Amino acid sequence: MRHIALITTSYPEKEPGSEAAGSFVEDFARQLSEHARVTVLAASTAASRSTEFDVSVRRFAVPQLPLSLLNPLKPTHWLRILESLRSGRNALEKLVTDDRPDHILALWALPGGYWADRVSRKHETRYSVWALGSDIWGLGKIPLVKHVLKGVLRRANRRYADGLQLAADVEKLCGFSCDFLPSTRQLPSSGHAEKSVEPPYKLAFLGRWHRNKGIDLLLNSLGQLTDPDWSRISKVRIHGGGPLHDQVHAEVHELIEQGRPVSVGGYLDKQAAAELIGWADYLLLPSRIESIPVIFSDAMQSGTPIIATPVGDLPRLHERYNYGILAARTDAASYAAAIRGALDASPKRFDDGLRVATRDFDLVDITKHFFHDVSGGER
């Protein structure tokens, strides 16, 4: 049986639901274990080893999590960045030396791809990279980091991206092909609930409270809704956590004081996430920067239409699936208008497109695609 190692900065550990990407990696690893022996190397605040289902999980210690909050442009972060790079490289070096995996999959291009690249050049182990938008559109804008990223992608045996435009941008950056492979987690089936056929409708947001995810834009939009608009809303539930925690709680408190039916809560595990998305008539996706978020496939599985901003692949996916309402622009006024448009439309009108999207974002097929690549079609 082939041995495949996954190295990642995103893997569930302590706080349920704090890493949607990590939840996807966990589900992907479990599904892949039906085809291969799987070892996961995951960044953590403390080193440990365990077996979770049929997957061997080795956690290596880094100074802080999430690593995505470390910024190479801030000198105060350099020491923690260097310590994290050294820790991940040493953990992967030990695994490859002791256990000789047939293939390494880096999730994501940085720092996972950097670790895989360094170890691969020493041991001649094949590796692939699965890129996120934050790799290419964020870190890829920093000149020195862009140079490192380009080399990591060029030397990989295969490149994947979880977005259509992102895959094209990876190809443009490194000059080699990149396959679209969506990041999809497996939600419990209990997440699917019958949608309302008329107002008032239930709305929900679930995600990281960060400017890129547009939580501040959403709250601004909700503040622009009028009394007639709110008469068509049963409830707005906001869940998640992150750097904008204080702002989110303060603005939700203001909305509540105005008599608006809004509530706020923390991160959710997969069962609770499925229940929230299934409960909602519309899922709110107000991102400023996005490829195809994991929450998109969550909504497709639950048959829940989305109110989205026109960023990344969301306009192209809207043309393909008609998954809900797409705002005209990425600003609070346009998103408020999109919410009003949803309040005037029955969620049932989007059922056909959602069913097609569910088939396209199937984790079993995604895993088979990857395994076929690394077992029989490597280049």
C-alpha positions in Angstrom: 0.0 0.0 0.0 1.3 3.5 -0.9 2.2 5.8 1.9 1.2 9.4 1.5 2.2 12.1 4.0 0.1 15.3 4.4 1.9 18.3 5.9 -0.4 21.1 7.0 -0.9 24.2 9.2 -4.6 23.5 9.3 -5.9 20.5 11.3 -8.6 20.3 14.0 -7.3 20.2 17.5 -8.7 22.1 20.5 -11.4 24.7 19.5 -14.1 23.0 17.4 -14.8 24.8 14.1 -12.0 27.3 14.4 -10.4 26.0 11.2 -12.8 25.3 8.4 -9.8 24.4 6.2 -8.6 22.1 8.9 -11.9 20.3 9.0 -11.5 19.7 5.2 -8.0 18.4 5.6 -9.2 15.9 8.3 -12.0 14.7 6.1 -9.7 14.4 3.1 -7.1 12.4 5.1 -9.8 10.0 6.3 -11.2 9.5 2.8 -7.7 9.1 1.4 -6.9 6.4 4.0 -9.3 4.1 2.1 -6.8 4.1 -0.7 -3.4 4.5 1.0 -1.6 4.6 4.3 -1.8 8.2 5.5 0.3 10.2 7.9 -0.6 13.7 8.8 2.1 16.2 10.0 0.2 19.1 11.6 1.4 22.3 13.2 0.3 22.6 16.8 1.3 24.4 20.0 2.7 21.1 21.4 4.2 18.0 19.9 2.2 14.7 20.1 1.4 11.5 18.2 -1.9 9.8 17.9 -4.0 7.6 15.6 -7.3 9.2 14.6 -9.6 6.7 12.8 -7.1 5.1 10.3 -4.9 8.2 10.0 -1.6 8.6 11.9 -1.3 12.2 13.2 2.0 13.7 14.2 1.8 17.2 15.6 4.9 19.4 15.7 5.2 22.5 17.9 5.2 26.0 16.5 5.3 29.3 18.5 1.7 30.4 17.7 -1.4 29.4 15.8 -2.8 30.2 13.3 0.4 30.7 11.3 -1.6 32.7 8.8 -1.5 35.6 11.3 2.3 35.8 11.1 3.3 38.6 8.7 6.7 38.6 7.0 6.4 42.4 6.7 6.5 42.8 10.5 10.0 42.5 12.0 8.5 41.5 15.3 7.2 38.3 13.6 10.4 37.2 12.1 11.7 35.1 15.0 8.4 33.2 15.2 8.3 32.7 11.5 11.9 31.3 11.5 11.1 29.0 14.4 8.0 27.7 12.6 9.9 27.1 9.4 12.6 25.2 11.3 10.1 23.1 13.3 8.0 22.0 10.2 11.1 21.2 8.2 12.6 19.1 11.0 9.3 17.2 11.6 9.0 16.3 7.9 12.7 15.5 7.7 12.3 12.9 10.5 9.2 11.4 8.9 10.9 11.0 5.5 14.1 9.6 7.1 12.3 7.1 9.4 9.3 6.1 7.3 10.0 7.0 3.6 6.5 8.1 2.3 6.0 7.6 -1.4 4.5 11.1 -1.8 4.1 14.3 0.2 1.1 16.6 -0.2 1.7 20.1 1.1 -1.4 21.9 2.4 -0.7 24.8 1.6 1.9 26.3 -0.7 3.4 28.2 2.2 4.8 27.2 4.6 3.8 23.5 3.8 5.2 23.7 0.3 8.4 25.2 1.5 8.9 22.3 4.0 8.1 19.7 1.3 10.5 21.4 -1.2 13.4 21.5 1.2 13.1 17.9 2.3 12.3 16.7 -1.2 15.5 18.1 -2.6 17.5 16.2 0.0 15.7 12.9 -0.2 14.3 13.0 -3.8 10.7 12.4 -2.5 8.0 13.5 -4.8 5.6 16.2 -3.5 2.5 18.1 -4.6 1.2 21.5 -3.5 -2.4 22.4 -2.9 -2.6 26.3 -3.0 -5.0 28.6 -1.2 -5.9 32.1 -2.3 -3.9 33.5 0.7 -0.8 31.9 -0.8 -1.0 33.5 -4.2 -3.0 36.7 -3.6 -1.5 37.5 -0.2 2.0 36.2 0.4 2.6 36.1 -3.4 2.6 39.9 -3.4 5.7 40.2 -1.2 8.8 40.2 -3.5 11.1 37.8 -1.6 8.3 35.5 -0.5 7.0 35.5 -4.1 10.4 34.2 -5.3 10.3 31.4 -2.7 6.7 30.6 -3.6 7.5 30.4 -7.4 10.3 27.9 -6.8 8.2 25.7 -4.5 5.5 25.5 -7.2 7.9 25.0 -10.1 9.7 22.1 -8.4 6.4 20.3 -7.3 5.4 17.2 -9.2 1.8 18.4 -9.2 0.0 21.6 -8.3 -3.6 22.0 -7.2 -5.7 25.0 -6.3 -9.1 25.2 -4.6 -10.4 27.8 -7.1 -10.7 28.2 -10.8 -9.1 31.7 -11.1 -6.6 30.6 -8.5 -5.5 27.7 -10.6 -5.0 30.0 -13.5 -3.0 32.4 -11.3 -0.8 29.6 -10.1 0.0 28.6 -13.7 0.8 32.2 -14.5 3.1 32.5 -11.5 5.2 29.4 -12.0 4.7 28.5 -15.7 3.4 25.0 -15.0 0.0 23.4 -15.1 -2.3 23.6 -12.0 -5.4 21.5 -11.5 -8.6 22.8 -9.9 -9.4 20.6 -6.9 -12.1 22.1 -4.5 -11.6 21.9 -0.8 -14.7 20.1 0.6 -15.5 18.7 4.0 -18.1 16.1 4.8 -20.9 17.5 6.9 -23.4 15.3 8.8 -26.5 14.6 6.8 -28.6 16.2 9.5 -27.6 19.5 8.1 -30.3 19.4 5.4 -33.5 21.1 6.4 -36.6 22.3 4.5 -36.3 26.0 3.6 -39.0 28.6 4.1 -41.1 29.4 1.1 -41.9 33.0 2.1 -40.7 35.6 4.5 -39.6 36.1 7.2 -36.4 34.3 6.4 -33.5 33.0 8.5 -30.0 34.2 7.7 -26.6 32.9 9.0 -22.9 33.8 8.8 -20.3 31.2 9.8 -16.6 32.0 9.4 -13.5 33.8 10.5 -14.0 37.4 11.8 -11.4 38.9 9.6 -11.5 41.8 7.1 -10.9 39.4 4.2 -14.0 37.5 5.1 -16.1 40.7 5.2 -17.7 40.3 8.6 -17.4 44.1 9.1 -19.0 44.7 5.7 -21.8 42.4 6.7 -22.5 44.2 9.9 -22.4 47.6 8.0 -24.9 46.1 5.5 -27.2 44.9 8.3 -27.1 48.5 9.7 -28.4 49.8 6.4 -31.5 47.6 6.3 -34.8 49.5 7.0 -37.7 48.5 9.2 -39.6 47.0 6.2 -36.5 45.0 5.4 -36.2 43.6 8.9 -39.9 42.7 8.9 -38.9 40.1 6.3 -36.1 38.6 8.5 -36.9 36.1 11.2 -33.3 35.9 12.6 -29.7 36.6 11.8 -27.2 34.3 13.5 -23.5 35.2 13.4 -20.9 32.6 14.4 -17.1 32.4 14.3 -14.2 34.2 15.8 -11.0 36.0 15.0 -9.2 39.3 15.1 -12.3 41.5 14.8 -13.9 39.8 17.9 -14.5 43.1 19.8 -15.8 44.9 16.8 -18.3 42.2 16.0 -19.6 41.9 19.5 -19.9 45.7 19.8 -21.8 46.1 16.5 -24.1 43.2 17.1 -24.9 44.7 20.5 -25.9 47.9 18.8 -28.2 46.0 16.4 -29.8 44.2 19.3 -30.4 47.5 21.1 -32.2 48.7 18.0 -34.5 45.8 18.3 -33.0 43.8 15.4 -33.2 39.9 15.7 -29.5 39.3 15.6 -27.4 36.9 17.8 -23.7 36.2 18.0 -21.8 33.1 19.0 -18.4 31.4 18.7 -17.0 28.7 16.5 -19.0 25.6 15.8 -18.0 22.0 15.4 -19.1 20.1 12.2 -22.4 18.9 13.7 -23.4 22.3 15.0 -22.2 23.9 11.7 -24.4 21.5 9.7 -27.3 22.4 11.9 -26.8 26.1 11.5 -26.4 26.0 7.7 -29.4 23.7 7.4 -31.4 26.0 9.7 -30.7 29.0 7.5 -32.8 30.0 4.5 -29.7 31.9 3.2 -26.1 31.7 4.1 -24.2 35.0 4.2 -20.9 35.2 2.3 -19.6 38.8 2.3 -15.9 38.2 1.5 -13.6 40.8 0.1 -11.0 38.2 -0.9 -12.0 34.6 -1.7 -11.4 31.7 -4.1 -14.0 29.0 -3.3 -14.4 28.8 0.4 -15.1 25.5 2.3 -18.3 27.1 3.5 -19.5 27.2 -0.1 -19.5 23.5 -0.4 -21.0 23.2 3.1 -24.0 25.2 1.8 -24.3 23.1 -1.3 -24.4 19.9 0.8 -27.2 21.5 2.9 -29.2 22.8 0.0 -28.8 26.3 1.4 -28.6 29.2 -1.1 -26.0 31.9 -0.6 -25.9 35.7 -0.6 -22.4 36.4 -1.9 -20.1 39.2 -3.0 -18.6 39.2 -6.5 -15.1 38.1 -5.7 -12.8 35.2 -6.8 -14.8 32.4 -8.5 -18.1 33.3 -6.9 -19.4 35.1 -10.0 -18.4 32.2 -12.3 -20.0 29.7 -9.9 -23.1 31.8 -9.8 -23.3 31.6 -13.6 -22.8 27.8 -13.5 -25.1 27.0 -10.6 -27.4 30.0 -9.8 -26.7 29.2 -6.2 -28.4 32.3 -4.7 -28.0 36.1 -4.9 -24.8 37.8 -6.0 -24.1 41.4 -5.0 -23.3 43.9 -7.7 -20.1 45.1 -6.0 -18.1 44.4 -2.8 -19.3 47.2 -0.6 -21.8 47.4 2.2 -24.5 49.2 0.2 -24.4 46.6 -2.6 -24.4 43.8 -0.1 -27.4 45.3 1.7 -29.1 45.5 -1.7 -28.3 41.8 -2.3 -29.9 40.9 1.1 -33.0 42.8 0.0 -33.0 40.8 -3.2 -32.9 37.6 -1.3 -35.8 38.7 0.9 -37.9 39.1 -2.2 -37.0 35.6 -3.6 -38.0 32.2 -2.3 -34.9 30.0 -1.5 -36.7 27.2 -3.3 -36.0 28.8 -6.7 -32.3 27.9 -6.4 -32.9 24.1 -5.7 -31.9 22.9 -9.2 -28.5 24.6 -9.2 -27.7 23.6 -5.7 -28.3 19.9 -6.6 -25.8 20.1 -9.5 -23.2 21.8 -7.3 -23.5 19.1 -4.7 -22.5 16.5 -7.2 -19.5 18.6 -8.4 -18.2 19.2 -4.9 -18.1 15.6 -3.8 -15.3 14.6 -1.4 -15.1 11.0 -2.6 -14.5 12.0 -6.2 -12.0 14.7 -5.2 -10.0 12.1 -3.2 -10.0 9.6 -6.0 -8.8 12.3 -8.4 -5.8 13.1 -6.2 -4.9 9.4 -5.5 -5.0 8.5 -9.2 -2.6 11.4 -9.9 0.0 10.4 -7.3 -0.3 6.6 -7.8 -0.5 6.3 -11.6 -0.2 9.6 -13.3 2.7 11.5 -11.8 4.7 13.8 -14.0 
